[in-house]
Amino acid sequence: TNAPTRTIELMEKSLNGVGVLGINGKTTSESEPFDVKVNDTEVWVLTNSTPYDHPFHLHGFFFQVLDSDGITPAVREWKDTIIVGPKQRIRVAIHFDNRPGMWMFHCHILDHADLGMMAMFHVLP
């Protein structure tokens, strides 16, 4: 596919001596929303650099799994949540239909989201 690719790393780090979780090296409060455009399709590479599962949840839009650690799924289906296991790499295709605005994605374990594993994206008209 010729779709733009974006890496989403589910990670942990120490912030002022306290263990926190984040996305792409930043906790929720440190991160800046990124832009996507209505009618664009992107491939997001979901990676998990932690030793525990994270159910990745996307608000407002759906995705299809292209592959999980290089293995194509037997059935392609629309999802808004997928478990990303420790050290796992999952490629998903997301089509941003006509719903501009600010949207979030996060770990669906709410304690993990509270610890910083949440970020925003802005769908531009």
N, C-alpha and C positions, 0 to 999 in steps of 0.2 A: 504494500500500500504506500501511496505517496503522501499520506496524512502526516502532519507535523507530529513529532514525538516529544513527550514531556515525561521526565522521571519524577516519581513521587516516592521518596524514601521514608518509610516509617521507622523512626530511630529513637534512641535514648541518649541522654548526655547528662552531665553535671552542670548545674547553674548555681553559682554561689554556694557550692558544696552540697547542693540538694539534687537528688536524682529527679529528672523530669523526662517527659516524652515529647516528641515533636515530629515535624514533617520537614524534610529537606534541611535539616540542621537547625530549625527554629521552632520555638514553642508558638502557640497561638498568638500571644501578645507581641512576639518579636516579628511575626511574618507579615508580609504585604500581600494583598490580593493580586492575582495575575489575571490578565485579560484573555478572553476567547471571544470569538465573533459568532453571532447567530448564523446558522447554516453551515458552520465549519464542523469538520470531523477531525478528532485528534486521537492518537494512540498514546495512552498513558502506560508507562512501565511501572508497576507497583512493586516495590522491593521492601523487604523487611529485614533490617539489620539487627533486630533484637532476638532474644532467645524464646519469645512467646508469641502466640497467635494474636493477630489484630484483624477483626472484621472491618474491612474498609467499606465505608458507606458514603454514597454520593447523593446529595440532595438535588431534587428537581429534574434530574436527567437519568437515563439508563445507559448501560454499557453491555457489550458482548465480549466474552473472553476469547482472545485470539489464540493464546497459548499459556500454559502454566509450566514453568521450567522447561520450555521448548516443546511440550507435548500439547497438541491440538485437542480440544475437548471433542468427545464423540457427538455431542449435540450443542449447537450454538443457540443460546437463549438470552433474553433481555434480563438484566439484573440491576439492582441498585446497591447490593451488598455482596461482598465476597471475602472469605477468610483468607488472609495472607499469612501463611505459616512462617516459622522461624527460617531465615535465610532464603525464603522463597522469592521467585520473580514471576509476576503474572502480567502479561500484556493484554490490555483491554482497549476496545475501540468505542469512543463516545461521540455521538452526534448531538450537537447543540442546536436544537430546533428553536422556534421563535418564542423564546421566553427570556427576554433580556432582564438583567438585574444582577444582584449580588447573591451568590449561592455558596454553600459550604460543603466540605467533605471532611470526614473525621473517622477515627476508630469508634466503632459502635459499642465498645465497652466504655461506658460513660465515665468511669474512673480514669481511663486512659485519656479520654478527651479533656477531662478536667485537668490532667497533668500536662496538657499542651499539645496533644495529638489531634489538632484540628486546624484547618486553614480555609481560606475563602478564594473564590474565583468570580470574576465579573464578566457576565455575558453582555457584550456590546452589540447594539443594533446594527 
